[in-house]
Amino acid sequence: MNGLALFGVLAVAKLANVIAVGAPPAGEWLAAIAGDALLAACFATLALAVRVRVVRGVVFAALALHAAIATALVQAIGTPPSSAMLGGLDPAMGDSVGRVAGPVAFAGATAVLVAAIAMPAIARRATGRLAHGAAWAGLALAASWFFLAAPALPAHRNALLFFAGSFRAPSPVQAAVARPAGVAVDDERLLALRGAARERDVVLVVLESVAARFLRPYGAAEDPMPFLSGLAAKSLLVRDAYAVHPESIKGQIAIFHALHPAPSTRAEDYARVPVPGLATLLRGQGYATGLFHSGRFRFLGMRDVLARSGFEHQADAATISGVRESSFGVDEEATVDALLAWLDAQGGSRTFAAWLPIAGHHPYDSPPGGPFAYDTMLGCYRNALWYADRSLRRLCDGLAARGRLERTLLVVVGDHGQAFGEHDGNFGHTFALYEENLRVPLIIRVPGVTDAGITLDAIASHVDLAPTILDLCGLPPCDGHEGSSLLAVRDRPALFFADWGASLVGVRDGRWKAIFDRDTGRELLFDLAADPQEAIDRSGDRADVVTRLRALAVGFFAPRTAAVADW
């Protein structure tokens, strides 16, 4: 009856997860409990082989404890633990998760632990035909796991089997597939921007967790960033810009090096990145370069990712003194002032300054006085964006006071989006590839040149950012860049992946967007022209599109993990 007791514990955990993220579709229920039955059957087999009661008890307690922890995590962030999360064991990340792991998460974990205490006694009451029937039913259910596709949401799978499976290396392919080349731009407004920022300073602002869908220039009803909205009206606004990876740290490889990072890689792998960073290229043209981050470079291996970025001067919350400090960093005013002071010290030299604010990062801490209600997570998020916007104004006011603003190329981009349950189980940013996770603002202002405002209705990727900045500055493209200037080439698909939960790859090509789960083989296809909310899966009736996009997305990303390891 050891297996029956564990199955009862896992059933309570599954019920708590269903309450948290919603029930699986009717066709997935059998698969959702088959994994639990398989783990229970394995434990029952172990219990028969190991006659030492203490050993059986310790194993049972460990399995129950893992189920309780996984349940609490599902209640907090919508997904059970994975191997990628081990790299996020950081005080700042703990603070973030702790803010959402409130009474509901505690209740879910407690229910599992109570079940772990009660289920052995309940299972011992099962005797005779009832016991034999339960055993045979459990074995049949466990066997079915090998023939059923796993549920779409990791929260509906067995947490321990999911965790173990997340260590599995991605399946390789024989040859890498390249990102399609696109076509030449023929828009005179864009062609006129090539070289328009020659001899100007460059300021790049990489906003934290800012999804395009929450901003007025991208159609939002609310306006949490009114100053940015004003800038957008006088800028080149890219309508459909995508992050490669919905996570800040490895995503910087795409922004600064114009390379796609790879699934299942570590931050330290990128300390050997073979392509020079944007700062290195601009330094070679006489620019002074500085990077200013309101967070901490030690977070999730960011220091390794920046090792070859090329910035001469780097400052973060560990070296910037501010009036407010949190687990994630220092106040934005202090970082902006540090950046402006650095500019002052450069005299008349051309400069490239990058500012990476932390405002917008969960748990959405911001100074009081925001215009939105603080009693909801979304309201706190919008207030954090409002704070980031106020800090952006401070930066631009500082540039204007120094006579620099009108001779500065200003580029504002989001590092990734942020989700608030728009799709089942989708919270935060790292676990899914929906529009709310990936689509980011991209606004490029060249004072005196873009003042009339230009909207670019084209697909762009983070890897296109550095080549576009080089083109604006009148500089040649860099060999090894996987992106291309948005002023010269258009209609290149955007490729992206997520690996903190399920192993997902995807692509946006024209009106179509596809998402592929490499663990389960599940596929999603959305027609974003007709269905921008990604509510209707078209994979069943457009197999031709699915086949083409699967070959591109899987063929592009599958070989990259090994390639990065060989740098």
C-alpha positions in Angstrom: 0.0 0.0 0.0 3.1 2.3 -0.1 2.4 3.1 -3.7 -1.3 3.9 -3.0 -0.3 6.3 -0.2 2.1 8.2 -2.4 -0.5 8.3 -5.2 -2.9 9.9 -2.8 -0.3 12.6 -1.9 0.3 13.3 -5.5 -3.4 13.5 -6.2 -3.8 16.2 -3.6 -0.8 18.0 -5.2 -2.4 17.7 -8.6 -5.7 19.1 -7.3 -4.0 22.1 -5.8 -2.2 22.8 -9.1 -5.5 22.5 -11.0 -7.0 25.1 -8.6 -4.0 27.4 -9.3 -3.7 27.2 -13.1 -7.0 25.7 -14.2 -8.0 22.2 -15.3 -6.3 20.4 -18.2 -8.5 19.8 -21.3 -10.6 16.7 -21.1 -8.3 14.8 -23.4 -5.3 15.4 -21.1 -6.7 14.2 -17.8 -5.4 10.6 -18.2 -1.9 11.8 -19.1 -2.0 14.3 -16.1 -2.4 11.5 -13.6 -0.5 8.8 -15.4 2.8 10.4 -14.4 1.7 10.3 -10.8 0.7 6.7 -11.1 4.1 5.9 -12.6 6.0 7.5 -9.8 3.8 5.7 -7.2 4.4 2.4 -9.0 8.1 2.9 -8.9 8.0 3.7 -5.2 5.8 0.6 -4.6 8.4 -1.5 -6.4 11.2 0.0 -4.3 9.2 -0.6 -1.1 8.9 -4.3 -2.0 12.6 -4.6 -2.6 13.7 -2.6 0.5 12.6 -4.3 3.7 14.0 -1.6 6.0 11.1 0.4 7.1 13.1 3.5 7.9 14.5 3.7 4.4 11.1 3.4 2.9 9.9 6.2 5.2 12.7 8.5 4.3 12.1 8.0 0.6 8.4 8.6 1.0 9.0 11.7 3.0 11.4 13.1 0.4 9.0 12.5 -2.4 6.2 14.1 -0.5 8.4 17.1 0.4 9.3 17.6 -3.2 5.6 17.4 -4.2 4.8 20.1 -1.5 7.6 22.4 -2.7 6.6 22.0 -6.3 3.0 22.7 -5.4 4.0 25.9 -3.7 6.0 27.0 -6.7 3.1 26.3 -9.1 0.8 28.4 -6.8 3.4 31.2 -7.0 4.7 31.2 -10.6 2.5 28.7 -12.5 5.1 26.0 -13.1 7.0 23.3 -11.1 10.8 23.4 -10.7 13.1 22.7 -13.6 16.9 22.3 -13.9 17.2 25.8 -15.3 15.8 27.3 -12.1 18.8 25.9 -10.2 20.8 28.7 -11.8 18.3 31.2 -10.3 18.9 30.3 -6.7 19.7 33.9 -5.7 18.5 36.1 -2.9 16.9 38.5 -5.3 15.0 35.7 -7.1 14.0 34.4 -3.7 12.6 37.8 -2.8 10.6 37.9 -6.0 9.1 34.4 -5.6 8.5 35.0 -1.9 6.4 38.0 -2.7 3.9 35.9 -4.6 4.2 32.8 -2.5 1.5 34.0 -0.1 -1.3 32.2 1.7 -2.5 30.3 -1.3 1.0 28.8 -1.9 1.3 28.0 1.8 -2.1 26.4 1.8 -1.3 24.2 -1.2 2.0 23.0 0.2 0.3 22.4 3.6 -2.4 20.3 2.1 0.2 18.1 0.4 2.1 17.7 3.7 -1.1 16.9 5.6 -1.9 14.3 3.0 1.6 12.8 3.4 0.8 12.3 7.1 -2.7 10.9 6.6 -2.4 8.8 3.4 -0.3 5.9 4.8 -2.9 5.2 7.5 -5.7 5.5 4.9 -3.9 3.2 2.5 -3.5 0.5 5.1 -7.3 0.3 5.4 -7.4 -0.9 1.8 -7.5 -4.7 1.9 -8.6 -7.7 -0.2 -10.2 -7.0 -3.6 -10.1 -3.3 -3.1 -6.3 -3.4 -2.6 -5.8 -5.7 -5.6 -8.1 -3.6 -7.8 -6.2 -0.4 -6.8 -2.9 -2.1 -7.5 -3.9 -3.3 -11.0 -5.5 0.0 -11.9 -2.4 1.8 -10.8 -0.2 -0.4 -12.9 -2.3 0.1 -15.9 -2.4 3.8 -15.4 1.4 3.9 -14.9 1.9 1.9 -18.1 -0.2 4.3 -20.1 2.3 7.1 -19.3 4.7 5.6 -21.9 2.0 6.0 -24.7 0.4 9.3 -23.9 1.6 12.8 -24.8 2.4 14.8 -21.8 -0.1 17.6 -20.8 0.6 20.9 -22.4 1.2 22.8 -19.1 4.1 21.6 -16.9 1.9 22.3 -13.9 -0.3 19.4 -15.0 2.6 16.9 -15.2 4.2 15.0 -12.4 6.6 17.5 -10.9 9.4 15.0 -10.2 9.3 13.5 -13.7 9.2 17.0 -15.2 12.2 18.0 -13.1 14.2 14.9 -14.0 13.3 15.3 -17.7 14.5 18.9 -17.7 18.1 17.7 -17.5 17.8 15.8 -20.7 20.0 17.2 -23.5 18.0 18.6 -26.5 17.8 16.2 -29.5 20.4 17.2 -32.1 19.8 17.6 -35.8 22.3 16.9 -38.6 22.6 20.4 -40.0 21.8 23.9 -38.8 19.1 25.9 -40.5 19.9 29.6 -41.0 17.5 32.5 -40.4 16.0 33.5 -43.8 17.6 36.5 -45.4 14.6 38.7 -45.9 14.3 41.3 -48.7 15.8 44.8 -49.3 14.1 47.8 -47.8 12.6 50.1 -50.4 11.0 52.6 -48.1 12.7 56.0 -48.7 11.9 57.1 -45.1 14.0 54.3 -43.8 16.8 54.5 -46.3 17.1 58.2 -45.4 18.0 57.2 -41.8 21.1 55.3 -42.8 24.0 57.3 -41.5 21.7 59.9 -40.0 23.3 59.6 -36.5 26.9 59.8 -37.8 29.1 61.7 -35.4 26.3 61.7 -32.7 26.4 60.3 -29.2 24.4 57.0 -28.7 22.3 56.2 -25.7 20.6 52.8 -25.5 18.0 52.2 -22.8 17.0 48.5 -22.2 13.8 48.7 -20.2 13.1 45.9 -17.7 10.1 43.6 -18.2 8.2 46.1 -20.4 5.7 44.4 -22.7 4.7 46.4 -25.8 1.0 45.6 -25.1 0.9 47.7 -22.0 2.1 50.9 -23.7 -0.2 53.5 -25.4 1.8 53.7 -28.7 1.2 49.9 -29.1 -2.5 50.2 -28.5 -2.9 50.1 -24.7 -5.9 52.0 -23.2 -3.8 53.0 -20.1 -0.6 55.0 -20.5 1.9 54.0 -17.8 4.8 55.6 -19.7 3.5 59.0 -21.0 7.0 60.4 -21.6 8.0 57.4 -23.7 4.7 57.9 -25.6 5.8 61.4 -26.4 9.2 60.2 -27.6 7.6 57.6 -29.7 5.6 60.2 -31.6 8.9 61.8 -32.7 10.7 58.5 -33.4 10.9 55.4 -35.6 8.6 53.0 -33.8 9.0 49.3 -34.7 5.6 47.7 -34.4 6.5 44.0 -34.0 9.9 43.6 -32.1 10.6 40.4 -30.4 13.0 39.2 -27.7 14.9 36.0 -28.6 14.7 34.7 -25.0 12.2 36.0 -22.5 14.8 36.4 -19.8 17.1 39.4 -19.2 20.5 37.9 -18.8 21.1 35.6 -21.8 18.9 38.0 -23.8 21.7 40.6 -23.7 23.8 38.4 -26.0 21.1 39.1 -28.7 21.0 42.9 -27.9 24.8 43.6 -27.6 26.3 40.9 -29.8 23.5 40.3 -32.4 23.7 36.6 -31.7 20.9 34.2 -30.8 21.6 32.6 -27.4 20.9 28.9 -27.2 18.6 26.7 -25.1 20.0 24.8 -22.2 23.1 26.9 -21.9 24.7 28.5 -18.9 25.6 32.2 -18.5 29.3 31.3 -18.2 29.2 29.8 -21.7 28.8 33.3 -23.0 32.0 34.6 -21.5 33.6 33.1 -24.6 31.2 34.7 -27.2 33.2 34.9 -30.4 31.5 38.0 -31.9 32.5 41.5 -30.7 29.9 43.4 -28.7 28.4 46.7 -29.9 30.5 48.6 -27.4 33.7 47.0 -28.8 32.7 48.1 -32.3 31.9 51.6 -31.3 35.1 51.9 -29.2 37.0 51.0 -32.4 35.5 54.1 -33.9 36.5 56.4 -31.1 33.5 56.3 -28.8 33.9 56.2 -25.1 31.6 53.4 -23.7 29.8 53.0 -20.4 27.2 50.6 -19.1 25.0 51.5 -16.1 22.8 48.9 -14.5 20.4 49.6 -11.6 20.6 45.9 -10.7 23.6 43.7 -9.9 26.0 42.1 -12.3 26.2 39.0 -10.1 22.6 38.2 -10.7 22.1 35.0 -12.7 25.7 35.2 -14.1 25.2 38.6 -15.8 28.9 39.4 -15.3 29.9 36.4 -17.5 27.4 37.5 -20.2 28.9 41.0 -20.2 32.5 39.7 -20.2 33.1 40.5 -23.8 30.5 43.2 -24.3 33.3 45.8 -24.7 32.2 48.5 -22.3 35.2 50.3 -20.8 33.2 51.5 -17.8 30.7 49.3 -16.0 28.7 50.3 -12.9 25.9 48.5 -11.1 24.1 48.7 -7.8 27.2 47.4 -6.0 29.1 50.5 -7.0 26.4 53.2 -7.4 25.3 54.8 -4.1 21.5 55.4 -3.9 18.9 56.4 -1.5 16.8 53.3 -2.0 18.1 49.8 -2.3 16.3 46.5 -2.7 17.3 42.9 -3.3 17.3 43.7 -7.1 19.2 46.9 -7.1 19.4 50.6 -6.4 17.0 53.5 -7.3 16.9 54.7 -10.9 17.7 58.3 -10.0 21.1 57.3 -8.7 21.9 55.3 -11.8 20.8 58.1 -14.2 22.9 60.6 -12.2 25.9 58.2 -12.4 25.5 58.0 -16.2 25.2 61.7 -16.6 28.3 62.3 -14.4 30.2 59.8 -16.6 29.1 61.7 -19.7 30.4 65.0 -18.1 33.8 63.3 -17.5 34.1 62.5 -21.2 34.4 66.1 -22.4 33.8 66.4 -26.1 34.3 62.7 -26.9 31.6 60.8 -28.7 30.0 58.4 -26.3 28.0 55.3 -26.2 26.1 54.9 -22.9 23.8 52.0 -22.1 21.3 52.2 -19.2 19.7 49.0 -17.9 17.0 50.0 -15.3 15.6 47.5 -12.9 12.2 49.3 -12.5 9.6 46.9 -13.9 11.1 43.8 -12.5 8.9 41.7 -10.2 8.0 42.3 -7.3 7.3 45.8 -8.9 8.6 47.9 -6.1 8.5 51.6 -6.9 8.3 54.9 -4.9 4.8 55.9 -3.7 2.7 58.3 -5.7 2.1 56.3 -8.9 -1.2 56.9 -10.7 -2.4 53.3 -10.6 -3.9 51.3 -7.7 -1.4 49.4 -5.6 -3.9 46.7 -4.5 -3.3 44.5 -7.6 -0.2 43.0 -9.1 -1.0 44.6 -12.5 -1.5 48.0 -10.8 1.9 47.7 -9.1 3.5 46.7 -12.4 2.0 49.8 -14.1 3.3 52.0 -11.3 6.8 50.5 -11.8 6.6 51.3 -15.5 5.5 54.8 -14.6 8.6 55.1 -12.3 10.8 53.9 -15.2 9.2 56.5 -17.4 9.8 59.2 -14.9 13.5 58.1 -14.7 13.7 58.2 -18.5 12.5 61.8 -18.4 15.2 62.5 -15.9 17.8 61.1 -18.2 16.6 63.1 -21.2 16.3 66.3 -19.1 19.9 65.8 -18.0 21.0 65.4 -21.6 19.1 68.5 -22.6 20.6 70.5 -19.8 24.1 69.6 -21.1 23.2 70.4 -24.7 23.6 66.7 -25.6 20.0 65.6 -26.3 19.7 67.0 -29.8 22.9 65.4 -30.8 22.1 62.0 -29.3 20.8 58.9 -31.0 18.3 57.6 -28.4 17.2 53.9 -28.7 14.7 52.5 -26.2 13.9 48.8 -26.2 12.3 46.3 -23.8 14.4 43.2 -22.8 11.3 41.0 -22.7 7.6 41.2 -21.8 5.6 40.3 -18.8 2.6 38.0 -18.4 -0.4 38.2 -16.0 -2.3 35.1 -16.8 -3.4 36.0 -20.3 -2.9 32.3 -21.1 -3.3 29.4 -18.7 -0.4 29.2 -16.3 1.5 32.1 -17.9 2.8 34.4 -15.3 6.1 36.4 -15.2 8.1 36.1 -18.4 10.4 33.2 -18.6 8.1 30.2 -19.1 6.2 30.8 -22.3 6.5 32.2 -25.8 3.2 34.1 -26.1 3.1 37.8 -27.3 2.9 39.0 -23.7 6.3 37.3 -23.0 8.1 38.3 -26.1 6.8 41.4 -27.9 8.7 44.5 -26.8 8.8 48.2 -27.6 11.5 49.4 -29.9 11.7 53.2 -30.4 14.6 55.0 -32.2 14.9 58.7 -32.1 17.2 60.8 -34.2 16.4 64.4 -33.2 15.7 66.6 -36.2 15.4 63.6 -38.5 12.6 61.4 -37.1 10.6 64.2 -35.5 7.6 63.6 -37.8 7.3 60.1 -36.6 7.7 56.9 -38.6 6.0 53.5 -37.9 7.7 50.4 -39.2 5.2 47.6 -39.6 7.7 44.9 -39.8 9.0 42.0 -37.7 12.2 42.7 -35.8 14.3 40.7 -33.4 16.7 41.8 -30.7 19.5 40.5 -32.9 18.6 43.3 -35.4 19.3 46.0 -32.8 23.1 46.3 -32.9 23.2 46.2 -36.8 20.6 48.9 -36.9 22.5 51.2 -34.5 25.7 50.6 -36.6 23.8 51.5 -39.7 22.4 54.7 -38.1 25.9 55.7 -37.2 27.1 55.2 -40.7 29.3 52.2 -39.8 29.6 48.9 -41.7 27.9 45.7 -40.5 29.9 43.2 -38.4 30.9 39.8 -39.7 29.2 37.2 -37.5 26.1 39.2 -36.6 23.0 37.1 -37.1 20.8 40.2 -37.3 20.5 42.9 -40.0 19.8 46.6 -40.1 16.1 47.3 -40.1 16.9 50.2 -42.4 18.3 47.9 -45.0 16.5 44.5 -44.7 13.0 43.5 -43.8 10.7 40.5 -43.6 13.2 38.3 -41.7 11.4 35.9 -39.3 12.0 36.3 -35.6 13.1 33.2 -33.7 12.8 32.6 -30.0 13.0 30.0 -27.3 12.2 29.4 -23.6 13.9 26.9 -21.4 13.1 27.7 -17.8 10.0 25.4 -17.8 9.0 23.4 -20.8 11.6 23.4 -23.6 9.9 25.6 -26.2 11.1 27.1 -29.5 9.1 29.3 -31.8 9.1 31.7 -34.8 7.1 34.7 -36.1 7.0 34.8 -39.9 4.6 37.2 -41.5 1.1 36.8 -40.1 2.0 33.4 -38.6 3.5 32.5 -35.3 4.3 29.0 -34.2 5.3 27.5 -30.9 6.8 24.0 -30.5 7.2 22.0 -27.3 10.3 19.9 -27.8 9.5 17.7 -24.8 6.0 16.7 -25.8 5.9 17.4 -29.5 2.9 19.7 -29.1 2.5 22.4 -31.6 0.6 25.7 -31.6 0.0 28.0 -34.6 -1.6 31.4 -34.5 -2.7 33.8 -37.2 -1.7 37.1 -35.5 -3.3 39.2 -38.2 -6.7 37.7 -37.4 -6.1 36.6 -33.8 -3.6 38.9 -32.0 -4.6 37.5 -28.6 -3.4 34.0 -29.6 -6.7 32.4 -28.7 -7.3 30.1 -31.7 -4.8 27.3 -32.5 -4.7 26.9 -36.3 -2.2 24.0 -36.3 -4.9 21.5 -37.1 -6.0 23.2 -40.4 -2.7 24.6 -41.6 -0.3 21.7 -41.5 1.7 23.1 -44.4 2.6 26.2 -42.3 3.3 24.2 -39.2 5.7 21.9 -41.2 7.6 24.9 -42.7 7.9 26.7 -39.4 8.8 23.6 -37.4 11.7 23.0 -39.8 12.9 26.5 -39.3 12.5 26.9 -35.5 13.7 23.4 -34.5 16.4 23.3 -37.1 17.7 26.7 -36.1 17.9 26.2 -32.3 18.6 22.4 -31.9 22.3 22.6 -33.0 23.0 25.8 -31.1 23.4 24.3 -27.6 26.4 22.2 -28.7 27.8 25.1 -30.8 27.8 27.5 -27.8 29.5 24.8 -25.7 32.3 24.7 -28.3 33.1 28.4 -28.2 
